[in-house]
C-alpha cells in the first residue's frame, strides 16, 4: 500500500480536499495519512479539526504553529515552528507522497519540508495568480518544489509549464470546489436557516474579505469601505465569514464583530460555516461580496454574481458573473448595484464557469495512484522553445 499524506491547515482548504481524502481512503492500493495544522487547531478560528473528525477522518499528526498575533514577525515565527514540526512528522510517517493545495504560508512550509525530506509532492491549484497577496510568491515557489501538478484550468496548466515544469506531469483537472457543488447534497434554504439560527427569508449577501497582504496598512481601510457600502442596502441581510490567519486578519474580524453586534437582526458573523453550509449559503445568496477565491471559482456555477473587491484576486481567470471594483465605498456600492440589477441577472443565465470539468477528484487520485513516486524526485527544468514565446 502506497502511503499518501494529505496536508491541511484551513477550513477552506479542507472543504476542497475532503472528497480527495474520501477517494484515497476507499482505494485498494493507497493508504491515507493526514497532517492537520494551522487554523484547524485554533479555537479563535473555529477549532475546525472537529469538522475533520466529524467526517470520519482521524489525523495522523496534529501540529500547532499559530501564535496569538498576526503581525509579519509572528507569521515568520509560525513558519519556523511549522518547518520544525512538519519535518519531524514526515520523518515519523514516511509517506510515499505528500499532497498540498493552494498558496498559503503554512503550505509553503510543508512543501519545503517535503523537499528537504525527499518526499515527492503533488500540488493542486498551482499556476494561478493573486497579485494582491504574498501568497502569489508562495504558490509559484510551491510549484517549483512539486513533482505532480493539478491545475484548475488550461491557462493555469500552461503557466505551470512556463515555470519550467514538464508537460507530462501537469494536468488540467478543473476545480475541486466546483466538483463539490455537483457531489454534495446541498441544504434546503429552510434547513440552512435553522442550522445557522438566522432568518434567510430576506435577500442576503455572503461576505468574505481577507487581508490584502501586499498593501501595507490597507486592510482596515478597505474593509471599512466595504462596511460603509453595505449600509446602502438596508433591504439585504448579511452573512459574514471571518478572515484567515493572515497579517491584519484579526483587525478585519474585530470590525465584523462590531458591525454585526449593532445589527443582530440583519447580520450574522461566523468563524467557519464548513463546506456544506458555506456552499448552501452561496447557492441562495443574492451576491457574493469580498475578495475570496470562492467568489471567483465556485459562485459562477450557481449563477450567483460576485463583487470582487481590490487586487487580491487580480490575475485570476474570471467568469462573466464577476464584477471587479476598486476598494472604495462608492465603487463597491456601484458594483453591488450592478450585480443585483435585472440586466445583470439576464447575463447570468448564460454564464459558463471556466473551472468546471468532469471527474476532477478521480483524475487527481488516479494519477497519484498510477505514478511511481521513486522516479519523481529527479526532475529537469523544461525549457519552452524561444520561438513559441515570440
C-alpha positions in Angstrom: 0.0 0.0 0.0 1.4 3.3 -1.1 1.2 6.0 1.7 -0.3 9.3 0.5 -0.2 12.1 3.1 -2.7 14.9 2.7 -1.8 18.2 4.4 -4.5 20.7 5.5 -4.3 23.9 7.6 -7.5 25.8 6.9 -11.3 25.3 6.7 -11.5 26.3 3.1 -8.6 24.0 2.0 -10.1 21.0 3.9 -13.5 21.7 2.3 -11.9 21.3 -1.1 -9.7 18.3 -0.2 -12.4 16.3 1.6 -13.5 14.4 -1.5 -9.9 13.6 -2.3 -9.5 12.1 1.2 -12.6 10.0 0.7 -11.4 8.6 -2.6 -7.9 7.8 -1.3 -9.4 6.2 1.8 -11.6 3.9 -0.4 -8.7 2.9 -2.6 -7.3 -0.6 -2.6 -3.8 0.5 -3.5 -3.4 3.7 -1.4 -3.1 4.3 2.3 -4.4 7.7 3.6 -2.3 9.8 6.0 -3.4 13.2 7.3 -1.4 16.1 8.8 -3.7 18.8 10.3 -2.2 22.1 11.4 -2.6 25.9 11.4 -6.1 27.2 11.9 -7.6 23.8 12.4 -6.2 23.7 15.9 -7.1 27.2 16.9 -10.2 28.0 19.0 -10.1 31.6 17.6 -10.5 30.2 14.1 -13.2 27.7 14.9 -11.2 24.7 16.0 -12.1 23.1 12.7 -10.2 19.9 13.5 -13.6 18.9 14.8 -15.1 19.1 11.3 -12.4 16.7 10.0 -13.1 14.2 12.8 -16.9 14.5 12.3 -16.4 13.4 8.7 -14.8 10.2 10.0 -11.1 11.1 9.5 -8.5 10.9 12.3 -5.4 12.9 11.6 -2.1 11.0 11.9 -0.4 14.2 13.1 -1.7 17.5 14.6 0.9 20.2 14.6 0.2 23.6 16.3 2.1 26.5 14.8 -0.1 29.7 15.2 0.7 32.4 17.7 -1.8 34.8 19.2 -0.7 37.5 16.8 -1.0 38.2 13.1 2.0 40.6 12.7 4.6 39.8 10.0 7.0 38.9 12.7 4.5 36.5 14.3 3.8 34.8 11.0 7.5 34.4 10.4 7.8 32.7 13.8 4.8 30.4 12.9 6.6 29.5 9.8 9.7 28.5 11.8 7.5 26.3 14.1 5.9 24.8 11.0 9.2 23.8 9.5 10.3 22.1 12.8 7.0 20.3 13.3 6.4 19.2 9.7 9.9 17.8 9.1 9.6 15.7 12.3 6.1 14.5 11.2 7.3 13.4 7.8 10.2 11.5 9.3 7.7 9.6 11.5 5.1 9.0 8.9 7.4 8.2 6.0 4.8 8.9 3.3 5.4 8.0 -0.4 3.9 11.3 -1.4 2.5 14.5 0.1 -0.4 16.3 -1.4 -0.9 20.0 -0.8 -3.4 22.6 -2.1 -3.1 26.3 -2.8 -0.7 29.0 -1.8 -0.7 29.8 2.0 2.5 30.3 4.0 1.7 27.1 6.0 1.5 25.1 2.8 4.8 26.6 1.6 6.4 25.3 4.8 5.1 21.8 4.2 6.4 21.9 0.6 9.8 23.0 1.8 9.8 20.3 4.5 8.9 17.6 1.9 11.7 18.9 -0.4 14.3 18.5 2.4 12.9 15.1 3.5 13.0 13.9 -0.2 9.3 13.2 -0.3 7.6 13.7 -3.7 5.0 16.5 -3.7 1.7 16.8 -5.6 0.3 20.3 -5.8 -3.3 21.2 -6.5 -4.3 24.7 -7.8 -0.9 25.8 -9.0 -0.3 28.3 -11.8 -2.9 30.8 -10.6 -2.2 34.4 -9.8 -3.3 36.6 -6.9 -1.4 39.8 -7.4 -2.6 41.5 -4.2 -1.3 38.9 -1.8 2.0 37.5 -0.6 0.5 34.1 -1.4 1.4 34.8 -5.1 5.1 34.1 -4.4 4.3 31.2 -2.2 2.2 29.5 -4.8 4.8 29.6 -7.5 7.5 28.6 -5.1 5.4 25.5 -4.2 5.2 24.7 -7.9 8.9 24.6 -8.2 9.2 22.2 -5.3 6.4 19.9 -6.6 6.6 16.9 -8.8 2.9 16.5 -9.9 0.7 19.4 -10.8 -3.1 19.6 -10.9 -4.3 22.9 -12.4 -7.8 24.4 -12.3 -8.0 25.4 -16.0 -5.9 25.3 -19.1 -4.4 28.8 -18.7 -3.0 27.8 -15.3 -1.6 24.5 -16.7 0.2 26.5 -19.4 1.6 28.8 -16.7 3.0 25.9 -14.7 4.8 24.6 -17.8 6.1 28.2 -18.4 7.6 27.9 -14.9 9.7 25.0 -16.2 7.6 22.0 -15.3 7.5 19.0 -17.7 4.1 19.0 -19.5 3.6 15.2 -18.9 3.5 16.0 -15.1 1.0 18.9 -15.4 -2.8 18.1 -15.7 -5.8 20.3 -16.2 -8.3 18.7 -13.9 -10.7 21.6 -13.1 -11.6 22.9 -9.6 -12.3 20.7 -6.6 -14.7 23.4 -5.3 -16.8 23.1 -8.5 -16.9 19.3 -8.2 -18.0 19.6 -4.6 -21.1 21.5 -5.8 -22.0 18.6 -8.0 -21.2 15.9 -5.5 -22.5 17.4 -2.3 -26.3 17.3 -1.4 -26.7 20.9 -0.5 -29.2 22.0 2.2 -32.6 23.5 1.6 -32.9 27.1 2.5 -35.2 26.4 5.5 -32.8 23.8 6.8 -29.8 26.1 6.4 -31.6 28.9 8.2 -32.4 26.6 11.1 -28.9 25.2 11.2 -27.2 28.7 11.5 -30.0 30.3 13.5 -30.5 33.2 11.0 -33.5 34.3 9.0 -32.9 33.7 5.3 -36.3 34.8 4.1 -35.0 38.3 3.1 -32.4 38.5 0.3 -28.8 38.4 1.7 -25.2 38.9 0.8 -22.5 36.4 1.6 -19.4 38.4 2.5 -15.8 37.1 2.9 -12.9 39.6 2.9 -9.3 38.5 3.6 -6.3 40.8 4.3 -4.6 42.4 1.3 -1.2 41.3 2.4 0.9 43.2 -0.2 -0.7 46.6 0.5 0.8 47.9 3.8 -1.8 49.1 6.3 -4.7 49.0 3.8 -6.8 46.1 5.1 -8.6 48.0 7.8 -9.5 50.9 5.4 -10.6 48.7 2.6 -12.8 46.6 4.8 -14.3 49.7 6.4 -15.2 50.9 2.9 -17.0 47.6 2.3 -19.0 48.0 5.5 -19.9 51.6 4.5 -21.1 50.3 1.1 -23.3 47.6 2.8 -25.1 50.3 4.6 -26.5 51.4 1.3 -28.5 48.1 1.0 -30.9 48.1 4.1 -33.2 45.6 2.3 -30.5 42.9 2.4 -29.2 40.9 5.3 -25.5 39.9 5.5 -23.7 36.7 6.4 -20.0 37.3 7.2 -17.5 34.5 7.2 -14.4 35.7 9.0 -10.8 36.2 7.7 -8.0 33.7 7.8 -4.9 33.9 10.0 -3.0 36.4 7.8 -1.5 39.7 8.7 -4.3 42.0 9.9 -6.8 39.2 9.8 -7.8 39.9 13.4 -8.4 43.6 12.5 -11.0 42.5 9.9 -12.6 40.1 12.3 -12.9 42.7 15.1 -14.6 45.1 12.6 -17.0 42.3 11.6 -17.9 41.6 15.2 -18.5 45.3 15.9 -20.7 45.7 12.8 -22.7 42.6 13.4 -23.3 43.3 17.1 -25.0 46.5 16.2 -27.3 44.8 13.7 -28.3 41.4 15.2 -31.5 41.2 13.1 -29.8 41.7 9.8 -26.2 40.4 10.2 -24.6 37.1 11.1 -20.9 36.7 11.8 -19.4 33.2 11.8 -15.8 31.9 12.1 -16.5 28.9 9.9 -19.6 27.6 8.2 -17.9 24.4 6.9 -18.1 23.4 3.2 -21.7 22.2 3.2 -23.2 25.2 4.9 -21.0 27.6 3.0 -21.9 26.3 -0.4 -25.5 26.1 0.6 -25.4 29.8 1.7 -23.7 30.7 -1.6 -26.5 29.0 -3.5 -29.2 31.1 -2.1 -27.3 34.4 -1.8 -28.2 37.5 -3.8 -24.5 38.1 -4.3 -21.1 37.0 -3.0 -19.1 40.1 -1.9 -15.4 40.4 -0.9 -12.1 39.2 -2.2 -12.2 35.4 -1.6 -11.3 32.9 -4.4 -14.7 31.2 -3.7 -16.5 34.1 -5.4 -14.3 33.6 -8.5 -14.2 29.8 -8.6 -17.4 28.4 -7.1 -20.1 31.2 -7.3 -20.3 31.1 -11.2 -21.5 27.5 -11.0 -24.6 28.7 -9.0 -25.2 31.6 -11.5 -24.7 33.9 -8.4 -23.0 37.2 -9.1 -19.7 38.1 -7.4 -18.5 41.6 -6.4 -14.7 41.2 -6.4 -13.0 44.0 -4.4 -9.5 45.2 -4.9 -6.4 43.4 -6.2 -6.2 40.3 -4.0 -7.6 38.1 -6.8 -6.2 40.2 -9.7 -4.9 38.0 -12.4 -7.2 35.1 -12.0 -9.4 33.8 -14.9 -12.9 35.1 -14.2 -16.3 34.3 -15.4 -18.7 37.0 -16.7 -20.6 36.8 -13.4 -17.7 38.5 -11.6 -17.9 42.3 -11.2 -14.5 43.7 -10.1 -14.2 47.1 -8.4 -11.9 49.4 -6.5 -11.8 49.1 -2.7 -13.7 52.3 -2.1 -17.3 52.6 -0.7 -18.5 54.3 -3.9 -17.0 51.7 -6.2 -18.2 48.7 -4.1 -21.8 50.2 -3.9 -21.8 50.7 -7.7 -20.6 47.2 -8.4 -23.1 45.7 -6.0 -26.0 47.6 -7.6 -24.8 46.3 -11.0 -24.6 42.7 -9.7 -28.2 42.7 -8.4 -29.7 44.5 -11.4 -32.2 42.7 -13.7 -29.9 43.3 -16.7 -27.0 41.5 -15.0 -29.2 38.6 -13.9 -30.2 38.1 -17.5 -26.5 37.8 -18.3 -26.0 35.2 -15.5 -28.3 32.7 -17.3 -25.5 32.1 -19.9 -22.6 32.3 -17.6 -20.0 29.5 -18.0 -17.6 28.6 -15.2 -14.0 28.2 -16.7 -13.1 26.0 -13.7 -15.8 23.4 -14.4 -14.5 20.0 -15.6 -15.9 16.4 -15.1 -14.2 13.9 -12.8 -11.8 16.2 -11.0 -11.3 14.0 -7.9 -11.0 10.8 -9.9 -8.4 12.4 -12.2 -6.3 13.6 -9.3 -6.3 10.3 -7.4 -5.9 8.1 -10.4 -2.7 10.0 -11.5 -1.4 9.8 -7.9 -2.0 6.0 -7.9 -0.5 5.4 -11.4 2.8 7.3 -11.0 5.9 5.7 -9.5 7.0 8.1 -6.6 10.6 7.0 -6.7 11.0 8.3 -10.2 9.5 11.7 -9.4 12.3 13.3 -7.3 14.7 13.8 -10.2 13.3 16.4 -12.5 14.7 18.7 -15.1 13.8 22.3 -15.9 11.6 22.2 -19.0 12.7 24.8 -21.5 10.0 26.3 -23.7 11.4 26.9 -27.2 12.1 30.6 -27.7 10.1 30.7 -31.0 6.9 29.6 -29.2 7.2 32.6 -26.8 7.6 35.2 -29.6 
